[in-house]
Amino acid sequence: DMPRPRQLLAHVLMRIEEYVTAEKQYNWLLREYPQNETLHYRLARCLHLQGRIDEAQTILDKTLRLNPAYYDALM
């Protein structure tokens, strides 16, 4: 298990709209890198695209606590 291939896999899964499987990859990555605001944002986007708005908002809030100036999360 290496982070870079998982990150690339998650990206591809998002592109082909396999959001549930991408979510699993982002969760694995966040266990390894819990302070990475980009991974938090991407997980929130993944949840949003699944229609899980409340969970996505919770993750976005955490992203902004990690980095209040993170521009993607502010959009």
Secondary structure in CASP SS format (residue, H / E / C, confidence):
PFRMAT SS
TARGET T0000
AUTHOR 0000-0000-0000
METHOD secondary structure of the structure
MODEL  1
D C 1.00
M C 1.00
P H 1.00
R H 1.00
P H 1.00
R H 1.00
Q H 1.00
L H 1.00
L H 1.00
A H 1.00
H H 1.00
V H 1.00
L H 1.00
M H 1.00
R H 1.00
I C 1.00
E C 1.00
E C 1.00
Y H 1.00
V H 1.00
T H 1.00
A H 1.00
E H 1.00
K H 1.00
Q H 1.00
Y H 1.00
N H 1.00
W H 1.00
L H 1.00
L H 1.00
R H 1.00
E H 1.00
Y C 1.00
P C 1.00
Q C 1.00
N C 1.00
E H 1.00
T H 1.00
L H 1.00
H H 1.00
Y H 1.00
R H 1.00
L H 1.00
A H 1.00
R H 1.00
C H 1.00
L H 1.00
H H 1.00
L H 1.00
Q C 1.00
G C 1.00
R C 1.00
I H 1.00
D H 1.00
E H 1.00
A H 1.00
Q H 1.00
T H 1.00
I H 1.00
L H 1.00
D H 1.00
K H 1.00
T H 1.00
L H 1.00
R H 1.00
L H 1.00
N C 1.00
P C 1.00
A C 1.00
Y C 1.00
Y H 1.00
D H 1.00
A H 1.00
L H 1.00
M C 1.00
END
